[in-house]
Amino acid sequence: MGTENPVRMTRRVGFSSGHRYWLAHLSPEDNRQLFGPWASPYNHGHNYVLDVTVSGGIDPVTGMIVNIKRIDDVLRAGIVTEFDQRSMNDEIPWFANHAPSMENVLRYCAIKIRATGFLPPECELVSLKLEEMPTLWSEWKMDGSMTLTRTYEFAASHRLHAPALSDQENVDLFGKCNNAAGHGHNYILEVTVTGNPSEVTGMIVDLNALDEVVNAEVVDRYDHKNLNLDIDEFMGRPTTTEIVTQEIFTRLKNTVPAELVKVKLWETARNAFEVGV
């Protein structure tokens, strides 16, 4: 091995699995109370995407920390083959006693991957990320901490204008974004929370409760609004995405039903800002 700092490598695999949020020993009413709109005695499925990040030193001969094919081989044999085209609740014994949430799938994968002899000895597991949908994913870190990220969208218009500057200074600073008639964006908001998964639901947070707060505090307030003219907290302030992101973080910090880690706001596909703890 080389003596340089360790290098991290992420390998992505995918699998299609079915699952259901329904505990047989509970009544339909209790299941719906626990799992909300996702409660059903029947399976639904996802095309899952799993990112596995490992770390190691660079081998001076091969120039690699580990042969990617070896990582592929163990992930496909030990993870993909077990999950792909399977019903988690019915065909993977661990999920007979654990709800098949993203968080629990990550916990299960971490247990398997960290087992002695699973990964090649020249690398070690650093983190896992599991995407259930492009709008919902969870991450596991080597210290056992977990986060969940949910995305939201709202359309709003604004004009970049700093009241403390002259009209010419605003034009020089903001260019066409200072257009007096304003312009709009389809904003994409990522909200990341952390916590310990429930022993019953396997979830860090009740998604329905999280959605209700984010929609009430941000999406429903900002959607199809002019940020400069319709939203009190932006009156007399430049509506840069930096300021909007900071305001969203402040509004959500003590209102979401879990510990807020960060918010990330995409103004365009090329432009995003984030605020976190």
C-alpha positions in Angstrom: 0.0 0.0 0.0 1.1 3.6 -0.5 1.6 6.0 2.3 -0.6 8.8 1.0 -4.0 9.7 2.6 -6.7 7.1 2.0 -8.8 7.5 -1.1 -12.5 6.9 -1.2 -14.3 5.1 -4.0 -18.1 4.8 -4.6 -19.6 2.0 -6.5 -23.3 2.0 -7.5 -25.5 -1.0 -7.9 -29.3 -1.4 -8.5 -32.0 -3.8 -7.7 -35.8 -4.0 -7.9 -37.6 -5.2 -4.9 -41.2 -5.3 -3.5 -42.2 -4.6 0.0 -45.2 -3.6 2.1 -45.7 -1.5 5.2 -48.1 -3.8 7.1 -47.6 -5.6 10.4 -49.8 -8.8 10.5 -50.3 -8.7 14.3 -51.8 -5.2 14.2 -55.3 -4.2 13.1 -55.8 -2.3 9.8 -56.5 0.9 11.8 -53.2 0.5 13.8 -51.3 -0.1 10.6 -52.7 3.0 9.0 -51.9 5.0 12.2 -48.3 3.8 12.0 -47.6 4.0 8.3 -50.1 6.5 7.1 -50.9 6.5 3.3 -48.2 3.9 2.7 -50.0 1.3 4.8 -51.2 -1.7 2.7 -51.4 -5.5 3.1 -50.2 -5.7 -0.6 -46.8 -5.1 -1.9 -45.5 -2.2 -3.9 -42.1 -2.0 -5.5 -39.1 0.3 -6.2 -36.1 0.4 -8.4 -33.5 0.9 -5.7 -30.1 2.5 -6.2 -27.4 1.7 -3.7 -24.1 3.7 -3.5 -21.4 1.9 -1.6 -18.4 4.0 -0.6 -15.2 2.3 0.5 -11.8 3.7 1.5 -8.2 2.5 1.2 -4.6 3.3 0.3 -3.4 3.3 -3.3 -1.5 0.2 -4.2 1.7 1.5 -5.8 1.7 -1.3 -8.4 -1.9 -1.2 -9.6 -2.7 2.4 -8.8 -6.0 1.3 -7.3 -7.3 1.1 -3.8 -9.2 -2.1 -4.8 -10.2 -3.8 -8.0 -13.6 -2.5 -8.9 -14.6 -5.9 -10.3 -14.0 -7.5 -6.9 -16.3 -4.9 -5.3 -18.9 -5.6 -8.0 -18.7 -9.3 -7.5 -19.2 -9.2 -3.8 -22.0 -6.6 -4.0 -23.9 -8.6 -6.7 -23.4 -11.9 -4.9 -24.1 -10.6 -1.4 -26.6 -7.8 -1.9 -28.2 -7.6 -5.4 -28.9 -11.3 -5.7 -30.6 -11.4 -2.4 -32.8 -8.4 -3.1 -33.4 -8.3 -6.8 -36.9 -9.4 -7.9 -37.7 -10.4 -4.4 -40.4 -9.5 -1.8 -38.4 -8.3 1.2 -41.2 -9.2 3.7 -41.6 -12.7 2.4 -38.2 -13.8 1.0 -35.6 -12.2 3.2 -35.8 -13.6 6.7 -34.4 -10.5 8.5 -37.4 -8.5 7.3 -39.9 -10.9 8.9 -39.1 -9.0 12.1 -38.1 -5.6 10.7 -40.2 -3.2 8.6 -38.7 -2.9 5.1 -38.0 0.9 5.3 -35.0 2.4 3.5 -33.3 2.9 6.9 -33.7 -0.8 7.7 -32.5 -1.9 4.3 -29.4 0.2 4.9 -28.9 -1.3 8.3 -29.2 -4.8 6.9 -26.7 -4.0 4.0 -24.3 -2.4 6.5 -24.4 -5.5 8.7 -23.7 -7.8 5.7 -21.0 -5.6 4.1 -19.2 -5.1 7.4 -19.1 -8.8 8.2 -15.7 -10.3 8.2 -14.5 -11.4 4.8 -17.3 -9.6 2.8 -15.1 -6.8 1.4 -11.6 -7.3 0.1 -9.1 -6.7 3.0 -7.5 -3.7 1.3 -10.6 -1.5 1.7 -13.1 -0.7 4.4 -16.7 0.5 4.3 -17.2 4.3 4.8 -20.9 5.0 3.9 -24.0 3.7 2.1 -26.7 5.7 0.3 -30.0 4.1 -0.7 -32.3 5.9 -3.1 -35.9 4.6 -3.1 -37.0 7.3 -5.6 -35.2 10.3 -7.1 -37.1 12.4 -4.5 -36.3 10.2 -1.4 -33.1 8.7 -0.1 -31.3 7.7 3.1 -27.7 7.5 4.1 -25.7 5.5 6.6 -22.3 6.5 8.0 -19.7 4.3 9.5 -20.4 5.7 13.0 -24.0 4.3 12.6 -25.7 7.6 12.2 -28.4 7.9 9.5 -30.1 10.7 7.6 -33.1 10.8 5.4 -33.6 13.3 2.5 -36.9 14.3 1.0 -37.3 16.7 -2.0 -40.0 19.2 -2.7 -40.7 21.6 -5.6 -42.3 25.0 -5.8 -42.5 27.7 -8.5 -41.9 31.3 -7.6 -40.8 34.5 -9.1 -38.5 37.2 -7.8 -36.3 40.2 -8.7 -32.8 40.5 -7.5 -32.6 43.9 -6.1 -30.7 45.3 -3.1 -32.5 48.3 -1.6 -29.3 49.7 -0.2 -27.8 50.1 -3.7 -28.6 52.6 -6.4 -30.5 51.5 -9.5 -27.3 51.5 -11.5 -25.4 49.6 -8.9 -28.2 47.0 -8.9 -28.0 46.7 -12.7 -24.2 46.4 -12.6 -24.4 43.7 -9.9 -27.4 41.6 -10.9 -27.6 42.3 -14.7 -30.8 40.9 -16.3 -31.8 39.3 -13.0 -32.6 42.9 -11.9 -35.4 43.2 -14.5 -38.1 45.2 -12.9 -40.8 42.7 -14.1 -38.9 39.9 -12.3 -38.3 36.3 -13.5 -39.2 32.8 -12.1 -37.7 29.4 -11.2 -38.9 25.9 -10.5 -37.1 25.6 -7.2 -36.1 22.1 -5.9 -35.8 21.9 -2.1 -33.9 19.0 -0.4 -34.7 18.6 3.3 -32.3 16.3 5.3 -33.1 15.1 8.8 -31.4 12.6 11.2 -32.4 10.5 14.1 -32.7 6.9 15.3 -35.0 4.7 13.3 -38.2 3.6 15.1 -38.0 0.0 16.2 -41.5 -0.5 14.9 -41.6 1.4 11.6 -37.9 1.4 10.9 -38.2 5.0 9.9 -36.3 8.1 11.1 -39.3 10.3 10.7 -43.0 10.0 9.8 -42.9 11.1 6.2 -46.5 12.3 6.3 -45.7 14.5 9.3 -42.5 15.8 7.6 -44.5 16.6 4.4 -47.1 18.5 6.3 -44.6 20.8 8.0 -42.5 21.5 4.9 -45.6 22.1 2.8 -47.1 24.5 5.4 -43.9 26.4 6.2 -42.4 26.6 2.7 -44.0 25.0 -0.3 -47.6 26.3 0.1 -46.3 29.7 1.2 -43.9 30.2 -1.6 -45.5 28.3 -4.5 -46.7 30.6 -7.4 -45.8 33.7 -5.3 -43.6 36.7 -6.0 -41.0 36.4 -3.2 -40.3 40.1 -3.2 -43.9 41.3 -3.0 -45.9 38.4 -1.4 -43.7 37.0 1.3 -43.3 39.1 4.5 -39.9 37.8 5.5 -38.4 39.0 2.2 -39.8 42.4 2.2 -37.0 45.0 1.7 -34.3 42.2 1.3 -32.5 40.9 -1.7 -34.2 37.6 -2.7 -31.0 35.8 -3.5 -31.1 32.0 -3.2 -28.6 32.3 -0.4 -31.1 34.4 1.6 -34.1 32.2 0.6 -32.2 29.1 1.7 -31.2 30.6 5.0 -34.8 31.6 5.7 -36.1 28.1 4.8 -33.6 26.5 7.2 -34.6 28.9 10.0 -38.3 28.2 9.4 -37.8 24.4 9.5 -35.2 24.1 12.2 -37.6 23.9 15.1 -40.7 22.7 13.3 -39.9 19.5 11.4 -40.6 16.3 13.4 -36.9 15.3 13.5 -33.5 16.8 13.9 -32.8 19.0 10.8 -29.4 18.5 9.3 -29.5 20.7 6.3 -31.6 22.2 3.5 -30.4 22.5 -0.1 -32.2 24.7 -2.6 -31.7 24.3 -6.3 -32.5 27.5 -8.2 -31.6 25.9 -11.5 -30.0 22.6 -12.6 -26.6 24.3 -12.3 -27.1 26.4 -9.2 -27.7 25.3 -5.6 -27.1 26.6 -2.1 -27.3 24.7 1.2 -27.4 25.6 4.9 -26.8 23.1 7.6 -25.8 22.6 11.2 
